[in-house]
Amino acid sequence: MFSPIFSVDATHSEGMGKMINDSHLKPNSKVMVEKKEGKPVLAIYSIHNIKAGEEILYDYKDTTAFWRRVSDSFLAFLTFPV
């Protein structure tokens, strides 16, 4: 059995998961922990239709991340499509 609380850093991963970014304001996907061959893996599911070329975002739920320390209005500005 594994703990339901753990941290994943995909920096050195060869998978595509490292390309998914954080957004607690406008996530378009969610992450669920599943088991594959007895080991925990992250499965990413869309929460609505995602258009071709749209960035995939989910809520990391990491309130200590430096980008979470700025105001939500500033983050909304940063994530506003141009």
N, C-alpha and C positions, 0 to 999 in steps of 0.2 A: 504494500500500500504506500502511496505517496502523499505528502502534505499538500493540501489545496492552496497553500500560500507559498509561492516561490517567485523568483525573479528570472527573467529571460533577457539576455543581451545578444542580439543577432549581429553584432558588429562583425564578427569573423565567420558568420554563417555563409554557406554557399546557396542557401535557399532564397526564395523571393520575399520571404517575410520581412527581411531587413529593409525592404523598400516601402513598407507601410508605415505611415507617420501617425503621430498623436494628435487628436483633437477631441477635447471634451466639449467643445462648442458645437461642432457640426460633424460628428462621426457618421460614416455611411456603412460601417461594418462593425461586427462584434467578434470577440475572440472567445473560444471555448476550449477548455482543456479536455482532451480525449486520450484514450489509450490506443497505441498501435504497437503490436507485438509486446504488450505488457509494459510499455514505457509511455510516460506522458508526452504528448505532442500538442501543439497549438493548432487549432482549426479556425480559419477565418471565414465568416459568413457575412454576406451583405444584409443590411437591414432595409434597403430599398434598391431599386434598379440603379446601377452605376453605369454612367455613360462611358463610351470609349474615350480614353484620354483623361478621364477624371481621376484625380488622386484618390487612392484608397486610404481611409483614415479610420482609426478606432481610438477609443478612450483608454489610454495606458493606465489610468487610475493611479498615477504617480503624482501625488500632490507636492512632492519635494523637488520635482524637476524645475530647473531654472526658468524655463519658459512659462511655468505656471505661477511664478512669483510676480509677473506683470499683470496689469489689470485685464479683465475679460474684454473690455472695449478695445484695448490695444491689440489683443490677440485677434479679435474679430476683424480689425483693420488688416492685420498680416495675412489672414486667410481669405480676404475678400477677393473674388475672381477679377482679374483685369481683362 
